[in-house]
Amino acid sequence: MRHPHGAELPLRLDRSDLVPLPAQLVRQLRELVVSGALRPGEPLPPTRGLAARLGVSRGTVVTAYDQLHGEGYLHATTEATVVHPDLARPAAPAPPAGTADARPVRAARPRRERPMIDLTPGRPDTARLATPAWRAAWRDAAAAAAGAAPPPPQGSAALREQIAEHLRLMRGVVRDPEDLLVTTGARDGLQLLLAVLHGRAGRPLRVAVEDPGYPSLRRVPQRLGHEVLPVPLDAHGLDPARLPAGAWGAAGDWEVERAPDAVVVTPSHQYPLGASMPAARRLELLGWARAHGALVVEDDYDSELRYVGEPLPALAALDRAPGADDGGHVATLGSFTKVLAPGLGVGYLLPPPALREELLRLRTDLGNPASAVAQDALARFLAAGGLRRHTARMRREYRRRRDLLAAALAGTAGVRAVPMDGGLHAVLEFTGEVPLEEQDVVDRAAAAGVRVAALGTYWAEGSRGSRRGVVVGFGASGDAAGDDALPDALEVLAGVLARPSGAA
């Protein structure tokens, strides 16, 4: 078993030193462990190879290893001698240079503590993804990468074909693969859209966003210098009646607030409150967009992970329905990070036809940042039916976890679980019957080993009114050992919520 980095340990033995060679080797190896140059669990070089490199007998190295094993610094396995996995800092410092060891110094064992369980939202369970189909897709993609040409700026043709089929089967959207652009995710696609709209308008844009909403997506237009208009939600998501209509006055100025150039929405599963926009409101929003020449940017956030009822068609499907404006007013942002893995870094943008050529020219100039290997692997995984099977499997698992959360927190005074029809998280809203403060609950839960998010962080500053609560994710619910830690975490959270803020 080789050192994981193939490192050559900085060891040097001095035959002119009065200290015996094994003791010199013991001292230097101990110092490497104490300094962190050798870490717990890392293998040491084989005794024969290290002896040959140092020009000493193998017995010298064996003696040194045995000494360190007795002190607790090393541990012998069937494959190699490794730094002891449970090793913390030694109980006493190493003896000064030039002195022999008087007696062994045993290393202190670390105090075992409960690992932090992260229940912050938006993190999927990736443990069940390592199926034969997933491994085969990546293995074949990596093997094919050596002689393959880079994909075009629009993205891999094979992947776009598979995404088009995915949209047809899962979202009711029938579009040609040539209409799609491969991106690294929703934020990448949104930046492209805003750049094209900005170029057309010749001025900073006005972008309406849901309030509350996905904070990182809301920050994209802010970072690009555009005006962001938070729009309050109701039980059915964003209400088009709350959007400014805009009108010109006789002097050429706006008499009322100018209508947004774009509206960013999550109609299938509003984040974080979970509302699903009904069909009538979707049609109303599209009507508003046509009347004002605005673009509706549909973030199709975790739409596949619905486990109550059937998902409504994507807005893009309604926009292209018979009788709709030929130009289209919907751009759909999609990503595979929530249903597959956060680090995948592959998504897609389905723009209206009128924007496609400008987007393609922009992407050609900027280049496509999505990994060619990742694009190929995802195309193979989709073609093999892996995504559909994985999605069906995870729907069942996430539904089980949602039911577990509901049962664990049932009857907790002062807390209401906001109904969720899908997704990877739940919102626990404080009703006011018990004095609970968001940050206090978050802090106390973290102190007890469970990390959750404050609901207030999803609102634009100063706009949330009286709503308080926490957001609890149940996607990646394993602990550091890989075990299902959700039941224990929910027990801890229930105990925190049962104690009012400020109670002794």
C-alpha positions as CSV (number, residue, x, y, z in Angstrom):
1,M,0.0,0.0,0.0
2,R,1.7,3.2,-1.2
3,H,1.5,6.6,0.4
4,P,-1.6,8.2,-1.1
5,H,0.4,11.1,-2.6
6,G,3.5,9.1,-3.5
7,A,5.4,11.4,-1.1
8,E,9.0,10.9,-0.2
9,L,9.3,11.4,3.6
10,P,12.0,13.9,4.6
11,L,14.1,11.5,6.6
12,R,17.9,11.6,7.0
13,L,20.0,9.5,9.4
14,D,23.4,10.7,10.6
15,R,25.9,7.9,11.4
16,S,28.2,10.4,13.1
17,D,25.5,11.1,15.7
18,L,25.8,9.4,19.0
19,V,22.1,8.6,19.0
20,P,21.4,5.1,17.6
21,L,20.0,5.0,14.1
22,P,16.6,3.5,15.1
23,A,16.2,6.2,17.7
24,Q,16.9,8.9,15.1
25,L,14.3,7.4,12.8
26,V,11.8,7.2,15.7
27,R,12.3,10.9,16.5
28,Q,11.9,12.1,12.9
29,L,8.8,10.0,12.2
30,R,7.2,11.1,15.5
31,E,7.8,14.7,14.5
32,L,6.2,14.2,11.1
33,V,3.1,12.8,12.9
34,V,3.0,15.6,15.5
35,S,3.4,18.3,12.8
36,G,0.6,16.9,10.6
37,A,3.0,16.0,7.7
38,L,1.8,12.4,8.4
39,R,-1.9,12.2,9.1
40,P,-4.1,9.6,10.9
41,G,-4.7,6.6,8.7
42,E,-2.0,7.4,6.1
43,P,0.4,4.5,5.3
44,L,4.1,4.6,6.0
45,P,6.6,3.3,3.4
46,P,7.3,-0.5,3.5
47,T,10.2,-1.3,5.8
48,R,12.3,-2.9,3.0
49,G,11.9,0.0,0.6
50,L,12.5,2.7,3.3
51,A,15.6,0.8,4.5
52,A,17.0,0.7,0.9
53,R,16.4,4.5,0.5
54,L,18.1,5.3,3.8
55,G,21.0,2.9,3.3
56,V,20.4,1.0,6.5
57,S,19.4,-2.5,7.4
58,R,15.7,-3.5,7.3
59,G,16.0,-4.3,11.0
60,T,16.7,-0.6,11.8
61,V,13.4,0.4,10.2
62,V,11.5,-2.5,11.8
63,T,12.9,-1.5,15.2
64,A,11.7,2.1,14.8
65,Y,8.3,1.0,13.6
66,D,7.9,-1.3,16.5
67,Q,8.8,1.5,18.9
68,L,6.3,3.9,17.4
69,H,3.7,1.1,17.4
70,G,4.2,0.6,21.1
71,E,3.9,4.4,21.7
72,G,0.5,4.4,19.9
73,Y,1.7,6.4,16.9
74,L,1.4,3.6,14.4
75,H,-1.1,0.8,13.7
76,A,-0.5,-2.3,11.7
77,T,-3.1,-3.5,9.2
78,T,-3.1,-6.5,6.9
79,E,-1.9,-4.2,4.1
80,A,0.5,-1.7,5.6
81,T,1.7,0.1,8.7
82,V,-0.3,3.3,9.1
83,V,-0.5,6.3,11.4
84,H,-2.9,5.4,14.0
85,P,-6.4,6.4,12.8
86,D,-7.5,7.5,16.3
87,L,-4.4,9.6,17.0
88,A,-4.7,13.0,18.4
89,R,-1.9,15.2,19.6
90,P,0.7,13.2,21.7
91,A,0.3,13.6,25.5
92,A,3.9,14.9,25.8
93,P,6.2,16.6,23.4
94,A,8.9,14.6,21.6
95,P,12.3,14.5,23.4
96,P,14.8,17.1,22.4
97,A,17.2,16.3,19.5
98,G,20.3,14.4,20.5
99,T,18.8,12.5,23.4
100,A,17.7,8.9,23.5
101,D,14.2,8.0,24.5
102,A,14.0,7.2,28.2
103,R,10.6,5.6,28.0
104,P,7.7,5.3,25.6
105,V,5.3,8.2,25.4
106,R,1.8,6.9,24.6
107,A,-0.4,9.2,22.4
108,A,-3.6,10.6,23.8
109,R,-6.8,9.2,22.2
110,P,-9.2,11.7,20.9
111,R,-12.5,12.3,22.7
112,R,-15.2,11.0,20.5
113,E,-17.9,13.5,19.9
114,R,-21.2,13.3,18.0
115,P,-20.6,14.5,14.5
116,M,-22.6,17.5,13.2
117,I,-25.7,16.5,11.2
118,D,-26.3,19.0,8.4
119,L,-30.0,19.4,7.7
120,T,-29.7,22.7,5.8
121,P,-31.8,22.5,2.6
122,G,-30.9,21.9,-1.0
123,R,-28.6,19.0,-0.6
124,P,-29.6,15.7,-2.2
125,D,-28.8,12.2,-1.1
126,T,-25.9,11.1,-3.4
127,A,-25.3,7.8,-1.6
128,R,-27.9,5.9,-3.7
129,L,-26.5,7.3,-7.0
130,A,-23.5,5.0,-7.3
131,T,-25.4,2.4,-9.3
132,P,-23.8,0.3,-12.1
133,A,-25.5,2.6,-14.7
134,W,-23.9,5.7,-13.1
135,R,-20.5,4.2,-12.8
136,A,-20.6,2.8,-16.3
137,A,-21.6,6.2,-17.7
138,W,-18.7,7.9,-16.1
139,R,-16.2,5.1,-16.9
140,D,-17.2,5.1,-20.6
141,A,-17.2,8.9,-20.8
142,A,-13.7,9.1,-19.3
143,A,-12.4,6.5,-21.7
144,A,-13.9,8.3,-24.7
145,A,-12.5,11.7,-23.7
146,A,-9.0,11.1,-24.8
147,G,-9.7,11.1,-28.5
148,A,-12.9,13.2,-28.5
149,A,-13.2,16.7,-29.9
150,P,-14.6,19.3,-27.4
151,P,-18.4,19.7,-27.6
152,P,-19.7,22.8,-29.4
153,P,-20.5,26.0,-27.4
154,Q,-24.2,25.1,-27.4
155,G,-23.3,21.8,-25.6
156,S,-23.0,18.2,-26.5
157,A,-25.5,17.1,-29.2
158,A,-26.0,13.8,-27.5
159,L,-26.8,15.5,-24.2
160,R,-29.2,18.0,-25.8
161,E,-31.0,15.2,-27.5
162,Q,-31.4,13.4,-24.2
163,I,-32.5,16.5,-22.3
164,A,-35.1,17.2,-25.0
165,E,-36.5,13.7,-24.5
166,H,-36.4,14.2,-20.7
167,L,-38.4,17.4,-21.1
168,R,-40.9,15.8,-23.4
169,L,-41.5,12.8,-21.1
170,M,-41.2,14.5,-17.7
171,R,-42.3,18.1,-18.3
172,G,-44.6,18.0,-21.3
173,V,-42.3,20.3,-23.3
174,V,-41.8,19.3,-26.9
175,R,-38.8,21.2,-28.4
176,D,-36.0,20.4,-30.8
177,P,-32.6,19.6,-29.3
178,E,-31.3,22.5,-31.3
179,D,-33.4,24.9,-29.2
180,L,-31.4,23.9,-26.0
181,L,-28.1,25.3,-24.6
182,V,-26.1,23.3,-22.1
183,T,-25.2,25.3,-19.0
184,T,-23.5,24.6,-15.6
185,G,-26.8,25.3,-13.8
186,A,-29.6,27.9,-13.2
187,R,-27.3,30.8,-12.4
188,D,-25.2,30.3,-15.5
189,G,-28.4,30.2,-17.7
190,L,-29.8,33.3,-15.9
191,Q,-26.6,35.3,-16.6
192,L,-26.8,34.5,-20.3
193,L,-30.4,35.6,-20.5
194,L,-29.8,38.8,-18.6
195,A,-26.8,39.7,-20.8
196,V,-28.9,39.3,-24.0
197,L,-31.8,41.3,-22.6
198,H,-29.5,44.0,-21.3
199,G,-27.9,44.3,-24.8
200,R,-31.3,44.6,-26.4
201,A,-32.6,47.2,-23.8
202,G,-29.4,49.3,-23.7
203,R,-30.0,50.0,-20.0
204,P,-30.0,48.2,-16.7
205,L,-32.9,45.8,-16.5
206,R,-35.7,45.6,-14.0
207,V,-36.0,42.0,-12.7
208,A,-38.9,40.8,-10.6
209,V,-38.2,37.9,-8.2
210,E,-40.3,35.9,-5.7
211,D,-40.2,37.1,-2.1
212,P,-39.3,34.8,-0.4
213,G,-37.2,33.1,-2.9
214,Y,-33.9,31.4,-3.7
215,P,-31.3,33.9,-2.4
216,S,-28.4,33.0,-4.7
217,L,-30.6,33.3,-7.8
218,R,-31.9,36.7,-6.6
219,R,-28.3,37.9,-6.2
220,V,-27.4,37.2,-9.8
221,P,-29.2,40.3,-11.3
222,Q,-28.0,42.4,-8.4
223,R,-24.3,41.5,-9.1
224,L,-24.8,42.3,-12.7
225,G,-26.0,45.8,-11.9
226,H,-29.8,45.4,-12.5
227,E,-32.7,46.5,-10.4
228,V,-34.3,43.7,-8.4
229,L,-38.0,44.0,-7.5
230,P,-39.1,41.5,-4.8
231,V,-42.8,40.5,-5.3
232,P,-44.7,39.1,-2.3
233,L,-46.2,35.7,-2.6
234,D,-49.5,34.1,-1.5
235,A,-50.5,30.5,-1.0
236,H,-50.3,29.9,-4.8
237,G,-47.0,31.5,-5.4
238,L,-46.3,34.8,-7.3
239,D,-49.5,36.7,-8.1
240,P,-49.3,38.5,-11.5
241,A,-51.7,41.1,-10.2
242,R,-48.9,42.4,-7.9
243,L,-46.6,43.0,-10.9
244,P,-46.3,46.7,-12.0
245,A,-48.2,47.3,-15.2
246,G,-46.4,50.4,-16.3
247,A,-47.7,53.2,-18.5
248,W,-46.2,56.2,-20.4
249,G,-47.3,59.7,-19.6
250,A,-47.8,62.6,-22.1
251,A,-44.3,63.9,-21.3
252,G,-42.6,60.6,-22.1
253,D,-42.1,59.6,-18.5
254,W,-43.6,56.7,-16.6
255,E,-46.8,57.7,-14.9
256,V,-46.7,54.5,-12.8
257,E,-44.0,52.1,-11.8
258,R,-42.3,50.6,-14.9
259,A,-43.1,47.0,-15.7
260,P,-40.3,44.5,-15.2
261,D,-38.3,43.3,-18.1
262,A,-38.1,39.8,-16.7
263,V,-39.8,37.8,-13.9
264,V,-38.0,34.9,-12.3
265,V,-40.4,32.3,-10.9
266,T,-40.4,28.7,-9.5
267,P,-43.9,27.7,-10.5
268,S,-43.6,23.9,-10.0
269,H,-42.3,24.0,-6.5
270,Q,-41.8,27.5,-5.0
271,Y,-38.6,27.8,-3.0
272,P,-38.7,27.7,0.0
273,L,-42.5,27.7,0.8
274,G,-43.4,24.9,-1.6
275,A,-46.4,26.4,-3.4
276,S,-47.3,25.0,-6.8
277,M,-48.7,27.7,-9.1
278,P,-52.1,26.5,-10.4
279,A,-52.9,26.4,-14.2
280,A,-55.1,29.5,-14.2
281,R,-52.4,31.6,-12.6
282,R,-49.8,30.3,-15.0
283,L,-51.9,31.4,-17.9
284,E,-52.5,34.7,-16.2
285,L,-48.7,35.2,-15.8
286,L,-48.1,34.3,-19.5
287,G,-50.8,36.8,-20.5
288,W,-49.2,39.5,-18.4
289,A,-45.8,38.7,-20.1
290,R,-47.3,39.0,-23.6
291,A,-49.0,42.2,-22.8
292,H,-45.9,43.9,-21.5
293,G,-43.2,42.3,-23.7
294,A,-41.5,40.7,-20.7
295,L,-39.6,37.5,-20.3
296,V,-40.8,34.9,-17.8
297,V,-37.7,33.0,-16.5
298,E,-38.9,29.6,-15.2
299,D,-36.5,28.0,-12.7
300,D,-37.8,24.4,-12.9
301,Y,-36.4,23.8,-9.4
302,D,-36.5,20.1,-8.4
303,S,-39.8,19.6,-10.4
304,E,-39.0,15.9,-10.8
305,L,-39.1,15.3,-7.0
306,R,-42.8,15.6,-6.6
307,Y,-44.4,12.8,-4.5
308,V,-48.0,14.0,-4.1
309,G,-50.1,14.1,-7.3
310,E,-48.8,14.7,-10.8
311,P,-46.7,17.7,-11.6
312,L,-48.3,20.4,-13.7
313,P,-46.7,21.1,-17.2
314,A,-43.8,23.5,-17.3
315,L,-44.6,27.1,-18.3
316,A,-42.7,26.5,-21.5
317,A,-45.3,23.9,-22.5
318,L,-48.1,26.4,-22.1
319,D,-46.2,29.1,-23.8
320,R,-45.9,26.9,-26.9
321,A,-49.4,25.8,-26.9
322,P,-51.7,26.3,-29.9
323,G,-52.7,29.9,-30.3
324,A,-49.7,31.2,-28.3
325,D,-47.5,34.0,-29.6
326,D,-44.9,32.5,-32.0
327,G,-42.1,34.4,-30.4
328,G,-42.6,32.9,-27.0
329,H,-42.2,34.6,-23.6
330,V,-40.8,31.8,-21.4
331,A,-37.2,30.7,-20.8
332,T,-36.7,27.6,-18.7
333,L,-33.7,27.0,-16.5
334,G,-33.0,23.5,-15.5
335,S,-30.3,21.7,-13.5
336,F,-29.6,18.2,-12.4
337,T,-28.0,19.1,-9.1
338,K,-31.0,18.5,-6.9
339,V,-32.1,15.2,-8.4
340,L,-28.5,13.8,-8.9
341,A,-25.5,15.5,-7.3
342,P,-24.6,19.1,-6.4
343,G,-21.1,18.8,-7.9
344,L,-22.3,17.6,-11.3
345,G,-22.2,21.1,-12.8
346,V,-24.5,20.5,-15.8
347,G,-27.8,22.1,-16.5
348,Y,-29.7,23.5,-19.5
349,L,-31.4,26.6,-20.8
350,L,-34.5,26.4,-23.0
351,P,-35.0,30.0,-24.4
352,P,-37.8,31.3,-26.5
353,P,-36.9,31.1,-30.2
354,A,-36.5,34.8,-30.6
355,L,-33.5,34.8,-28.2
356,R,-31.8,31.6,-29.3
357,E,-29.4,33.0,-31.9
358,E,-28.2,35.9,-29.7
359,L,-27.7,33.4,-26.8
360,L,-25.8,31.1,-29.1
361,R,-23.5,33.9,-30.3
362,L,-22.9,35.0,-26.7
363,R,-22.1,31.4,-25.6
364,T,-19.8,31.0,-28.6
365,D,-17.8,34.1,-27.5
366,L,-17.7,33.1,-23.8
367,G,-17.2,29.4,-24.3
368,N,-19.1,26.6,-22.5
369,P,-17.8,26.0,-19.0
370,A,-19.6,22.7,-18.5
371,S,-17.2,19.8,-18.4
372,A,-17.1,17.7,-21.6
373,V,-16.7,14.5,-19.6
374,A,-19.6,15.4,-17.4
375,Q,-21.8,16.2,-20.4
376,D,-20.9,12.9,-22.1
377,A,-21.5,10.9,-18.8
378,L,-24.9,12.5,-18.2
379,A,-25.9,11.9,-21.8
380,R,-25.1,8.2,-21.4
381,F,-26.8,8.0,-18.0
382,L,-30.0,9.5,-19.4
383,A,-29.9,7.3,-22.5
384,A,-29.7,4.2,-20.3
385,G,-32.8,5.3,-18.3
386,G,-30.7,5.9,-15.2
387,L,-32.2,9.2,-14.4
388,R,-35.8,8.0,-14.5
389,R,-35.0,5.0,-12.3
390,H,-33.1,7.1,-9.8
391,T,-35.8,9.7,-9.7
392,A,-38.5,7.1,-9.0
393,R,-36.3,5.6,-6.3
394,M,-35.6,9.0,-4.6
395,R,-39.2,10.1,-4.7
396,R,-40.1,7.1,-2.5
397,E,-37.2,7.7,-0.2
398,Y,-37.8,11.5,0.2
399,R,-41.5,10.8,0.8
400,R,-40.5,8.4,3.6
401,R,-38.3,11.1,5.1
402,R,-41.0,13.7,4.9
403,D,-43.4,11.4,6.7
404,L,-40.7,10.7,9.3
405,L,-40.2,14.4,9.9
406,A,-44.0,15.1,10.2
407,A,-44.4,12.3,12.7
408,A,-41.3,13.4,14.8
409,L,-42.6,17.0,15.1
410,A,-46.3,16.3,15.4
411,G,-47.8,18.0,18.3
412,T,-44.9,20.4,18.9
413,A,-46.5,23.5,20.4
414,G,-46.0,26.7,18.5
415,V,-44.8,25.0,15.2
416,R,-46.6,24.4,12.0
417,A,-45.2,22.3,9.2
418,V,-46.0,24.1,5.9
419,P,-47.5,21.6,3.5
420,M,-45.0,20.3,0.8
421,D,-45.9,18.2,-2.2
422,G,-42.2,17.5,-3.1
423,G,-38.7,18.6,-2.8
424,L,-35.8,18.0,-0.3
425,H,-36.9,20.2,2.6
426,A,-39.7,21.2,5.0
427,V,-40.5,24.6,6.4
428,L,-41.4,24.7,10.1
429,E,-43.2,28.0,10.7
430,F,-43.5,29.5,14.2
431,T,-47.1,30.2,15.0
432,G,-46.5,32.6,17.9
433,E,-48.1,30.4,20.5
434,V,-44.7,29.7,22.0
435,P,-42.0,32.4,22.1
436,L,-39.5,31.0,19.6
437,E,-36.8,33.1,17.8
438,E,-35.3,31.9,14.6
439,Q,-31.6,32.6,15.3
440,D,-31.9,31.3,18.8
441,V,-33.4,28.0,17.5
442,V,-30.8,27.7,14.8
443,D,-28.0,28.3,17.3
444,R,-29.3,25.9,19.9
445,A,-29.8,23.2,17.3
446,A,-26.3,23.7,16.1
447,A,-25.0,23.5,19.7
448,A,-26.8,20.2,20.0
449,G,-25.3,18.9,16.7
450,V,-27.9,19.7,14.1
451,R,-27.6,22.4,11.5
452,V,-30.8,24.0,10.0
453,A,-31.5,27.3,8.2
454,A,-33.4,30.4,9.4
455,L,-36.6,31.0,7.3
456,G,-35.9,34.8,7.3
457,T,-32.8,34.5,5.1
458,Y,-35.0,33.8,2.1
459,W,-36.8,37.2,2.1
460,A,-35.5,40.4,0.7
461,E,-34.2,42.6,3.5
462,G,-37.1,44.1,5.6
463,S,-39.9,42.5,3.6
464,R,-41.0,39.3,5.4
465,G,-43.4,40.8,8.0
466,S,-44.1,38.6,10.9
467,R,-43.3,35.2,9.5
468,R,-40.7,33.2,11.4
469,G,-39.4,29.7,11.3
470,V,-36.7,27.3,10.2
471,V,-36.1,25.4,7.0
472,V,-35.1,21.7,7.5
473,G,-33.5,19.7,4.7
474,F,-33.9,15.9,4.6
475,G,-32.0,15.2,1.3
476,A,-28.5,14.5,2.6
477,S,-29.4,13.1,6.0
478,G,-26.4,10.9,6.7
479,D,-23.8,11.5,9.4
480,A,-20.0,11.4,9.1
481,A,-20.1,7.6,9.2
482,G,-22.6,7.4,6.4
483,D,-25.5,6.2,8.6
484,D,-29.0,7.5,8.4
485,A,-28.9,10.1,11.1
486,L,-32.3,11.7,10.4
487,P,-34.3,10.1,13.3
488,D,-31.7,11.2,15.8
489,A,-31.5,14.7,14.3
490,L,-35.2,15.1,14.4
491,E,-35.3,14.0,18.0
492,V,-32.8,16.7,18.8
493,L,-34.7,19.3,16.8
494,A,-37.9,18.4,18.5
495,G,-36.3,18.9,21.9
496,V,-34.9,22.3,20.9
497,L,-38.4,23.4,19.6
498,A,-40.1,22.3,22.7
499,R,-38.0,24.7,24.8
500,P,-39.0,28.4,24.3
501,S,-36.3,30.9,23.4
502,G,-34.8,32.5,26.4
503,A,-35.8,29.6,28.7
504,A,-33.2,28.6,31.2
